[in-house]
Amino acid sequence: MKTTIVYAIRLIGLTVVYFTCFLVVAAIVFPAPPQSSSEQANPALALLLVSFLNAAVLEYLIWRSRWSGWKLVLVVFVTLFGVVTVMSQIETAVFVTRLPPGMLPRIFLGGALVSAAFSTLAVLILGKLRSRQSGGPALRLPASIGEWAWKAALIIVMYVVLYFTFGYFIAWQSPAVRAYYGGSDPQGFFVQMGNTLRNMPWLVPLQAVRAILWAALGVLIIRMLKRSWLEAGLLVALMFSVVMNSQLLIPNPYMPPEVRMAHLLETASSNFLFGCLLVWVLSIGKKQSAISNQ
């Protein structure tokens, strides 16, 4: 009971910290956005919900980490910045053409500042900044180049399949999404894929690169932990789905709410499944119990 109460109090504190960091950085980095009459939701309430969801996942990740001190701060920063900003804004740079000039670099700068501030304060609040306790048993990752090669190839195939199937059968079924991107539905997944490969042949290689970047972030999260593969899979899936996609809950003037919600359903579900499958692939041939691998 005492542990639960302490966890809840710290969660409230981390929620406030995330909320405050986001607001302060947004006020400094971003110009006042134009108002959109289509948005009826309260952005402050949406940001509070996002702060709570992200803080809950990150608190559990830091709490379960076998590392501490500034090493932990750095790893949390890289993970948070990579998941929330880098991976999502790769898609923005490719597909969203409505951003004002200079907005994308501001998004990267803002994401880096929020990630740096929150990772430092979160590790401090959770009592792991000055702690000298580190190391401990880790989950065994692939040891040979050959094992990494075939597992990386399988991870790429899985991600590309999930990306295009969930994109078509969830997001692309929304008329609002098709109108936003100026596309149409040819009434068939394979016809749509044929059009995509013909008109955007670079898209599959781009998603293959993103799959490797996702895998690198997943490996970093796994390296932090000293628990079972099952817990590692859950945390990677939550980081990829909740932390990455919760920002779509926040209203913005550049993407209509119908489009945001369609993408939220698409990417949260596909990323959660991919996170689970990624850890499963990496765990093939490994023992369930942790072993020394520092």
Backbone hydrogen bonds in HBPLUS format (Angstrom, degrees):
<---DONOR---> <-ACCEPTOR-->    atom                        ^
c    i                          cat <-CA-CA->   ^        H-A-AA   ^      H-
h    n   atom  resd res      DA  || num        DHA   H-A  angle D-A-AA Bond
n    s   type  num  typ     dist DA aas  dist angle  dist       angle   num
A0005-ILE N   A0001-MET O   2.99 MM   4  6.30 157.1  2.05 151.6 157.4     1
A0006-VAL N   A0002-LYS O   2.97 MM   4  6.21 164.9  1.99 153.2 157.1     2
A0007-TYR N   A0003-THR O   2.91 MM   4  6.07 158.6  1.96 146.2 152.5     3
A0008-ALA N   A0004-THR O   2.92 MM   4  6.14 156.2  1.98 146.2 152.5     4
A0009-ILE N   A0005-ILE O   2.92 MM   4  6.19 160.2  1.96 153.0 158.1     5
A0010-ARG N   A0006-VAL O   2.96 MM   4  6.15 164.9  1.99 151.7 155.9     6
A0011-LEU N   A0007-TYR O   2.86 MM   4  6.02 145.3  1.98 141.7 152.3     7
A0012-ILE N   A0008-ALA O   2.98 MM   4  6.28 154.2  2.05 147.9 153.6     8
A0013-GLY N   A0009-ILE O   3.03 MM   4  6.35 159.1  2.08 146.8 152.7     9
A0014-LEU N   A0010-ARG O   2.82 MM   4  6.06 161.4  1.86 152.0 156.5    10
A0015-THR N   A0011-LEU O   2.88 MM   4  6.02 149.2  1.97 145.0 153.6    11
A0016-VAL N   A0012-ILE O   3.06 MM   4  6.34 159.1  2.10 149.3 153.9    12
A0017-VAL N   A0013-GLY O   2.95 MM   4  6.22 153.6  2.02 145.5 153.6    13
A0018-TYR N   A0014-LEU O   2.87 MM   4  6.05 165.7  1.89 150.9 153.7    14
A0019-PHE N   A0015-THR O   2.95 MM   4  6.06 167.2  1.97 149.9 154.0    15
A0020-THR N   A0016-VAL O   2.87 MM   4  5.98 161.4  1.90 147.7 152.9    16
A0021-CYS N   A0017-VAL O   2.86 MM   4  6.00 167.1  1.87 153.6 157.5    17
A0022-PHE N   A0018-TYR O   2.98 MM   4  6.11 163.6  2.01 151.4 155.7    18
A0023-LEU N   A0019-PHE O   3.07 MM   4  6.29 164.2  2.09 148.1 152.3    19
A0024-VAL N   A0020-THR O   2.90 MM   4  6.05 171.6  1.91 159.8 161.9    20
A0025-VAL N   A0021-CYS O   3.00 MM   4  6.03 169.9  2.01 150.5 153.9    21
A0026-ALA N   A0022-PHE O   2.89 MM   4  5.93 159.5  1.93 147.6 154.3    22
A0027-ALA N   A0023-LEU O   2.96 MM   4  6.12 154.0  2.03 146.1 152.8    23
A0028-ILE N   A0024-VAL O   3.12 MM   4  6.36 141.8  2.27 142.8 153.0    24
A0028-ILE N   A0025-VAL O   3.12 MM   3  5.11 124.6  2.45  94.6 108.8    25
A0029-VAL N   A0025-VAL O   2.81 MM   4  5.86 172.7  1.81 163.7 165.3    26
A0030-PHE N   A0026-ALA O   3.05 MM   4  5.28 149.9  2.14 128.4 137.9    27
A0039-GLU N   A0036-SER O   3.25 MM   3  5.75 159.6  2.30 111.9 117.4    28
A0046-ALA N   A0042-ASN O   3.12 MM   4  6.41 158.9  2.17 152.2 158.7    29
A0047-LEU N   A0043-PRO O   2.85 MM   4  6.01 158.1  1.90 146.7 152.5    30
A0048-LEU N   A0044-ALA O   2.92 MM   4  6.12 150.6  2.01 142.7 151.0    31
A0049-LEU N   A0045-LEU O   3.01 MM   4  6.28 153.9  2.08 146.0 152.1    32
A0050-VAL N   A0046-ALA O   2.95 MM   4  6.23 160.5  1.98 150.3 155.8    33
A0051-SER N   A0047-LEU O   2.81 MM   4  5.98 157.6  1.86 148.8 155.2    34
A0052-PHE N   A0048-LEU O   2.98 MM   4  6.19 153.6  2.05 143.9 150.6    35
A0053-LEU N   A0049-LEU O   2.97 MM   4  6.23 167.3  1.99 155.3 158.0    36
A0054-ASN N   A0050-VAL O   2.96 MM   4  6.07 173.5  1.96 155.9 158.0    37
A0055-ALA N   A0051-SER O   2.90 MM   4  5.85 157.0  1.96 141.8 149.3    38
A0056-ALA N   A0052-PHE O   2.97 MM   4  6.06 154.3  2.04 146.7 153.1    39
A0057-VAL N   A0053-LEU O   3.25 MM   4  6.54 163.7  2.27 150.6 153.4    40
A0058-LEU N   A0054-ASN O   2.95 MM   4  6.08 169.5  1.96 155.0 158.5    41
A0059-GLU N   A0055-ALA O   2.80 MM   4  5.75 151.9  1.88 144.5 152.2    42
A0060-TYR N   A0056-ALA O   3.26 MM   4  6.40 162.2  2.30 141.1 145.3    43
A0061-LEU N   A0057-VAL O   3.00 MM   4  6.25 154.7  2.06 146.2 153.9    44
A0062-ILE N   A0058-LEU O   2.91 MM   4  6.07 167.2  1.93 151.9 154.4    45
A0063-TRP N   A0059-GLU O   2.87 MM   4  5.94 159.6  1.91 148.6 155.3    46
A0064-ARG N   A0060-TYR O   3.01 MM   4  6.10 149.6  2.10 144.1 150.8    47
A0065-SER N   A0062-ILE O   3.17 MM   3  5.06 150.5  2.27  97.6 106.5    48
A0066-ARG N   A0224-MET O   2.65 MM 158  5.74 163.3  1.68 173.0 176.7    49
A0072-LEU N   A0068-SER O   3.39 MM   4  4.82 153.2  2.47 107.4 110.4    50
A0069-GLY N   A0128-LYS O   2.67 MM  59  5.92 169.7  1.68 165.8 164.3    51
A0072-LEU N   A0069-GLY O   3.13 MM   3  5.51 122.7  2.48 103.6 115.7    52
A0073-VAL N   A0069-GLY O   3.18 MM   4  6.58 155.7  2.25 143.5 150.7    53
A0074-LEU N   A0070-TRP O   2.93 MM   4  6.07 161.4  1.97 144.6 148.7    54
A0075-VAL N   A0071-LYS O   3.05 MM   4  6.28 161.1  2.08 147.8 152.8    55
A0076-VAL N   A0072-LEU O   2.90 MM   4  6.05 165.2  1.92 156.0 159.8    56
A0077-PHE N   A0073-VAL O   2.92 MM   4  6.08 157.0  1.97 147.3 154.2    57
A0078-VAL N   A0074-LEU O   2.94 MM   4  6.19 168.0  1.95 153.2 155.6    58
A0079-THR N   A0075-VAL O   2.93 MM   4  6.06 163.7  1.95 148.5 153.6    59
A0080-LEU N   A0076-VAL O   2.83 MM   4  5.90 170.2  1.84 152.6 155.8    60
A0081-PHE N   A0077-PHE O   2.84 MM   4  5.85 170.9  1.85 157.1 160.2    61
A0082-GLY N   A0078-VAL O   2.85 MM   4  5.72 153.1  1.92 139.1 147.9    62
A0083-VAL N   A0079-THR O   2.91 MM   4  5.98 165.0  1.93 150.2 154.2    63
A0084-VAL N   A0080-LEU O   2.93 MM   4  5.86 166.3  1.95 151.8 155.3    64
A0085-THR N   A0081-PHE O   2.99 MM   4  5.33 145.8  2.11 127.7 138.5    65
A0086-VAL N   A0081-PHE O   3.08 MM   5  6.48 162.6  2.11 153.6 158.6    66
A0087-MET N   A0082-GLY O   2.98 MM   5  6.04 166.2  1.99 162.8 164.7    67
A0089-GLN N   A0085-THR O   2.87 MM   4  5.74 160.1  1.91 153.0 159.3    68
A0090-ILE N   A0086-VAL O   3.12 MM   4  6.22 131.8  2.37 146.3 155.5    69
A0092-THR N   A0088-SER O   3.27 MM   4  6.65 151.3  2.36 136.3 144.7    70
A0093-ALA N   A0089-GLN O   2.88 MM   4  5.95 162.0  1.91 143.3 146.9    71
A0094-VAL N   A0090-ILE O   3.28 MM   4  6.49 141.6  2.44 136.8 146.3    72
A0094-VAL N   A0091-GLU O   3.15 MM   3  5.18 125.9  2.46  94.9 108.7    73
A0095-PHE N   A0091-GLU O   2.88 MM   4  5.98 171.1  1.88 162.5 164.3    74
A0096-VAL N   A0092-THR O   2.97 MM   4  4.97 148.2  2.08 126.7 136.5    75
A0103-MET N   A0100-PRO O   3.13 MM   3  5.58 159.9  2.17 137.8 137.5    76
A0107-ILE N   A0103-MET O   2.90 MM   4  6.23 145.7  2.02 150.3 160.6    77
A0107-ILE N   A0104-LEU O   3.07 MM   3  5.01 119.0  2.45  94.8 110.0    78
A0108-PHE N   A0104-LEU O   3.09 MM   4  6.46 157.9  2.14 154.2 159.1    79
A0109-LEU N   A0105-PRO O   2.93 MM   4  6.16 161.1  1.96 148.8 154.2    80
A0110-GLY N   A0106-ARG O   2.77 MM   4  5.90 166.0  1.79 150.7 155.0    81
A0111-GLY N   A0107-ILE O   2.86 MM   4  5.98 159.3  1.91 146.8 152.8    82
A0112-ALA N   A0108-PHE O   2.96 MM   4  6.15 154.8  2.03 145.8 152.3    83
A0113-LEU N   A0109-LEU O   3.00 MM   4  6.26 159.2  2.04 152.3 157.6    84
A0114-VAL N   A0110-GLY O   2.98 MM   4  6.16 167.9  1.99 155.2 158.2    85
A0115-SER N   A0111-GLY O   2.98 MM   4  6.01 162.7  2.01 144.7 150.2    86
A0116-ALA N   A0112-ALA O   2.91 MM   4  6.01 157.5  1.96 145.7 152.0    87
A0117-ALA N   A0113-LEU O   2.97 MM   4  6.10 169.8  1.99 151.6 154.5    88
A0118-PHE N   A0114-VAL O   2.89 MM   4  5.93 168.8  1.91 152.7 156.5    89
A0119-SER N   A0115-SER O   2.96 MM   4  5.83 162.2  1.99 142.2 148.0    90
A0120-THR N   A0116-ALA O   3.26 MM   4  6.28 161.5  2.29 142.4 147.1    91
A0121-LEU N   A0117-ALA O   3.08 MM   4  6.24 172.6  2.08 154.1 156.4    92
A0122-ALA N   A0118-PHE O   2.74 MM   4  5.72 159.7  1.78 155.1 161.2    93
A0123-VAL N   A0119-SER O   3.18 MM   4  6.16 166.0  2.20 141.2 144.8    94
A0124-LEU N   A0120-THR O   3.10 MM   4  6.25 153.4  2.17 143.4 151.3    95
A0125-ILE N   A0121-LEU O   2.82 MM   4  5.98 166.2  1.84 152.1 155.6    96
A0126-LEU N   A0122-ALA O   2.97 MM   4  6.08 155.3  2.03 148.4 154.9    97
A0128-LYS N   A0123-VAL O   2.96 MM   5  5.34 159.2  2.00 167.9 164.3    98
A0127-GLY N   A0124-LEU O   3.06 MM   3  5.23 159.1  2.10 108.1 112.8    99
A0138-ALA N   A0291-ILE O   2.80 MM 153  5.57 138.4  1.98 147.5 147.4   100
A0291-ILE N   A0138-ALA O   2.98 MM 153  5.57 150.4  2.07 151.0 147.6   101
A0148-TRP N   A0144-SER O   3.03 MM   4  6.32 163.2  2.06 149.7 154.5   102
A0149-ALA N   A0145-ILE O   2.86 MM   4  6.02 152.5  1.93 148.0 156.0   103
A0150-TRP N   A0146-GLY O   3.18 MM   4  6.48 168.0  2.19 155.3 154.9   104
A0151-LYS N   A0147-GLU O   3.13 MM   4  6.14 156.3  2.19 146.5 153.7   105
A0152-ALA N   A0148-TRP O   2.80 MM   4  5.82 153.2  1.87 145.5 153.3   106
A0153-ALA N   A0149-ALA O   3.00 MM   4  6.20 158.2  2.05 147.2 153.0   107
A0154-LEU N   A0150-TRP O   3.09 MM   4  6.21 155.8  2.15 137.9 144.1   108
A0155-ILE N   A0151-LYS O   2.89 MM   4  6.10 154.7  1.96 146.1 153.4   109
A0156-ILE N   A0152-ALA O   2.94 MM   4  6.19 157.5  1.99 150.2 155.7   110
A0157-VAL N   A0153-ALA O   3.08 MM   4  6.33 165.1  2.10 149.7 153.1   111
A0158-MET N   A0154-LEU O   2.96 MM   4  6.16 165.3  1.98 151.1 155.2   112
A0159-TYR N   A0155-ILE O   2.94 MM   4  6.13 164.1  1.96 151.7 155.9   113
A0160-VAL N   A0156-ILE O   2.95 MM   4  6.12 171.0  1.96 157.8 160.3   114
A0161-VAL N   A0157-VAL O   3.01 MM   4  6.13 164.7  2.03 152.2 156.5   115
A0162-LEU N   A0158-MET O   2.95 MM   4  6.13 166.9  1.97 151.4 155.3   116
A0163-TYR N   A0159-TYR O   2.79 MM   4  5.90 162.2  1.82 154.3 159.9   117
A0164-PHE N   A0160-VAL O   3.12 MM   4  6.28 168.9  2.14 151.6 152.9   118
A0165-THR N   A0161-VAL O   2.98 MM   4  5.99 162.4  2.01 152.0 157.7   119
A0166-PHE N   A0162-LEU O   2.98 MM   4  5.73 161.6  2.01 143.8 149.7   120
A0167-GLY N   A0163-TYR O   3.02 MM   4  5.80 143.3  2.16 128.3 139.5   121
A0168-TYR N   A0164-PHE O   2.99 MM   4  5.99 151.7  2.07 136.6 143.0   122
A0169-PHE N   A0165-THR O   2.88 MM   4  5.92 168.7  1.89 157.1 158.5   123
A0170-ILE N   A0166-PHE O   3.01 MM   4  5.44 138.9  2.19 133.9 140.3   124
A0172-TRP N   A0167-GLY O   2.79 MM   5  6.03 157.0  1.84 156.5 164.5   125
A0174-SER N   A0171-ALA O   3.04 MM   3  5.77 166.4  2.06 121.6 125.9   126
A0177-VAL N   A0174-SER O   3.11 MM   3  5.30 123.7  2.44 101.6 114.9   127
A0178-ARG N   A0174-SER O   3.17 MM   4  6.56 164.2  2.20 156.4 160.0   128
A0179-ALA N   A0175-PRO O   2.92 MM   4  6.07 157.2  1.97 147.3 153.9   129
A0180-TYR N   A0176-ALA O   2.95 MM   4  6.04 152.1  2.03 140.7 148.4   130
A0181-TYR N   A0177-VAL O   3.12 MM   4  6.36 157.8  2.17 152.6 156.5   131
A0182-GLY N   A0178-ARG O   2.92 MM   4  5.79 109.2  2.44 133.2 149.9   132
A0183-GLY N   A0178-ARG O   2.81 MM   5  4.86 156.7  1.86 146.1 149.1   133
A0182-GLY N   A0179-ALA O   3.25 MM   3  4.91 149.2  2.35  92.1 101.1   134
A0192-GLN N   A0188-GLY O   2.97 MM   4  6.14 159.2  2.01 148.1 154.2   135
A0193-MET N   A0189-PHE O   2.82 MM   4  6.11 156.5  1.87 151.4 158.2   136
A0194-GLY N   A0190-PHE O   2.93 MM   4  6.06 152.0  2.01 137.3 145.0   137
A0195-ASN N   A0191-VAL O   2.96 MM   4  6.28 156.5  2.01 149.2 155.1   138
A0196-THR N   A0192-GLN O   2.90 MM   4  6.16 154.8  1.96 148.1 155.6   139
A0197-LEU N   A0193-MET O   2.87 MM   4  6.09 166.5  1.89 155.0 157.5   140
A0198-ARG N   A0194-GLY O   3.02 MM   4  6.12 145.4  2.14 141.2 150.8   141
A0199-ASN N   A0195-ASN O   2.81 MM   4  5.90 161.9  1.85 151.8 156.6   142
A0200-MET N   A0196-THR O   2.68 MM   4  5.30 153.9  1.74 144.4 152.3   143
A0203-LEU N   A0200-MET O   3.03 MM   3  5.66 169.5  2.04 123.8 127.2   144
A0206-LEU N   A0202-TRP O   3.03 MM   4  6.18 152.7  2.11 146.9 155.3   145
A0207-GLN N   A0203-LEU O   3.00 MM   4  6.27 156.7  2.05 149.6 155.0   146
A0208-ALA N   A0204-VAL O   2.94 MM   4  6.22 142.7  2.08 147.3 158.7   147
A0209-VAL N   A0205-PRO O   3.00 MM   4  6.32 151.6  2.08 147.2 153.6   148
A0210-ARG N   A0206-LEU O   2.97 MM   4  6.32 155.2  2.03 146.0 153.4   149
A0211-ALA N   A0207-GLN O   2.86 MM   4  6.05 145.2  1.98 138.8 148.1   150
A0212-ILE N   A0208-ALA O   3.19 MM   4  6.53 151.1  2.28 142.9 149.0   151
A0213-LEU N   A0209-VAL O   3.01 MM   4  6.37 156.2  2.07 149.1 156.1   152
A0214-TRP N   A0210-ARG O   2.81 MM   4  6.05 159.2  1.85 152.7 158.2   153
A0215-ALA N   A0211-ALA O   2.89 MM   4  6.12 155.6  1.95 143.6 150.8   154
A0216-ALA N   A0212-ILE O   2.89 MM   4  6.17 151.3  1.97 146.6 154.1   155
A0217-LEU N   A0213-LEU O   3.07 MM   4  6.37 157.0  2.12 148.8 154.1   156
A0218-GLY N   A0214-TRP O   2.86 MM   4  6.14 154.9  1.92 150.0 158.0   157
A0219-VAL N   A0215-ALA O   2.84 MM   4  6.09 156.7  1.89 151.7 157.3   158
A0220-LEU N   A0216-ALA O   3.05 MM   4  6.28 154.3  2.12 143.0 149.9   159
A0221-ILE N   A0217-LEU O   3.05 MM   4  6.36 154.6  2.12 147.8 153.9   160
A0222-ILE N   A0218-GLY O   2.94 MM   4  6.21 160.0  1.98 150.5 156.3   161
A0223-ARG N   A0219-VAL O   2.86 MM   4  6.07 156.6  1.92 150.9 157.0   162
A0224-MET N   A0221-ILE O   3.09 MM   3  5.21 135.2  2.30  98.1 110.5   163
A0225-LEU N   A0222-ILE O   3.05 MM   3  5.41 143.3  2.19 107.8 117.7   164
A0232-ALA N   A0228-SER O   3.03 MM   4  6.34 158.6  2.08 146.9 153.5   165
A0233-GLY N   A0229-TRP O   2.83 MM   4  6.02 157.0  1.88 148.2 153.9   166
A0234-LEU N   A0230-LEU O   3.08 MM   4  6.35 154.9  2.15 144.5 150.8   167
A0235-LEU N   A0231-GLU O   2.96 MM   4  6.21 165.8  1.98 154.8 157.9   168
A0236-VAL N   A0232-ALA O   2.94 MM   4  6.09 166.4  1.96 154.2 158.2   169
A0237-ALA N   A0233-GLY O   2.98 MM   4  6.01 160.6  2.02 144.0 150.0   170
A0238-LEU N   A0234-LEU O   2.92 MM   4  6.10 154.7  1.98 147.5 154.5   171
A0239-MET N   A0235-LEU O   2.91 MM   4  6.09 157.1  1.96 148.6 154.8   172
A0240-PHE N   A0236-VAL O   2.95 MM   4  6.11 163.4  1.98 151.3 155.8   173
A0241-SER N   A0237-ALA O   2.96 MM   4  5.99 144.4  2.09 141.7 151.2   174
A0242-VAL N   A0238-LEU O   2.83 MM   4  5.23 130.6  2.07 128.0 142.3   175
A0243-VAL N   A0238-LEU O   3.30 MM   5  6.83 155.5  2.37 151.7 158.8   176
A0244-MET N   A0239-MET O   3.25 MM   5  6.46 136.9  2.45 147.2 158.7   177
A0245-ASN N   A0241-SER O   3.11 MM   4  5.66 150.9  2.20 127.9 136.4   178
A0246-SER N   A0242-VAL O   2.85 MM   4  5.44 140.1  2.01 149.2 154.4   179
A0248-LEU N   A0245-ASN O   3.00 MM   3  5.73 161.7  2.04 121.2 126.6   180
A0249-LEU N   A0246-SER O   2.92 MM   3  5.65 166.2  1.94 121.9 126.4   181
A0250-ILE N   A0247-GLN O   3.14 MM   3  5.60 159.4  2.18 111.3 117.2   182
A0259-VAL N   A0256-PRO O   3.07 MM   3  5.39 123.8  2.40 105.9 119.5   183
A0260-ARG N   A0256-PRO O   3.01 MM   4  6.35 162.1  2.05 156.5 162.2   184
A0261-MET N   A0257-PRO O   2.93 MM   4  6.07 166.6  1.95 153.9 156.7   185
A0262-ALA N   A0258-GLU O   3.11 MM   4  6.21 151.1  2.20 136.7 144.4   186
A0263-HIS N   A0259-VAL O   2.99 MM   4  6.20 164.0  2.01 152.7 156.7   187
A0264-LEU N   A0260-ARG O   2.79 MM   4  5.99 147.4  1.90 145.7 156.2   188
A0265-LEU N   A0261-MET O   3.04 MM   4  6.23 164.1  2.07 147.1 149.4   189
A0266-GLU N   A0262-ALA O   3.01 MM   4  6.18 160.1  2.05 145.1 151.3   190
A0267-THR N   A0263-HIS O   2.81 MM   4  5.84 172.9  1.81 156.0 156.7   191
A0268-ALA N   A0264-LEU O   2.96 MM   4  5.66 155.3  2.02 140.7 148.7   192
A0269-SER N   A0265-LEU O   3.39 MM   4  6.11 160.0  2.43 132.2 137.8   193
A0270-SER N   A0266-GLU O   3.09 MM   4  6.20 165.3  2.11 147.6 152.3   194
A0271-ASN N   A0267-THR O   2.84 MM   4  5.60 157.8  1.89 139.1 146.4   195
A0272-PHE N   A0268-ALA O   3.12 MM   4  6.03 149.9  2.21 133.7 141.6   196
A0273-LEU N   A0269-SER O   3.16 MM   4  6.33 165.9  2.18 147.1 150.7   197
A0274-PHE N   A0270-SER O   2.86 MM   4  6.03 155.9  1.92 144.7 152.4   198
A0275-GLY N   A0271-ASN O   2.84 MM   4  5.95 157.1  1.89 145.1 150.8   199
A0276-CYS N   A0272-PHE O   3.14 MM   4  6.43 159.5  2.19 148.4 153.0   200
A0277-LEU N   A0273-LEU O   2.95 MM   4  6.21 164.1  1.98 151.7 156.4   201
A0278-LEU N   A0274-PHE O   2.73 MM   4  5.85 155.7  1.79 153.4 160.2   202
A0279-VAL N   A0275-GLY O   3.22 MM   4  6.41 167.7  2.24 147.9 149.6   203
A0280-TRP N   A0276-CYS O   3.01 MM   4  6.21 154.2  2.08 144.9 153.1   204
A0281-VAL N   A0277-LEU O   2.88 MM   4  6.10 160.4  1.92 153.0 156.7   205
A0282-LEU N   A0278-LEU O   3.08 MM   4  6.34 164.4  2.10 150.7 154.8   206
A0283-SER N   A0279-VAL O   2.93 MM   4  6.05 132.3  2.17 140.3 153.1   207
A0283-SER N   A0280-TRP O   3.14 MM   3  5.06 130.6  2.40  92.8 106.3   208
A0284-ILE N   A0281-VAL O   3.25 MM   3  5.40 158.0  2.30 104.6 111.2   209
A0286-LYS N   A0283-SER O   2.90 MM   3  5.22 160.1  1.94 136.9 135.4   210
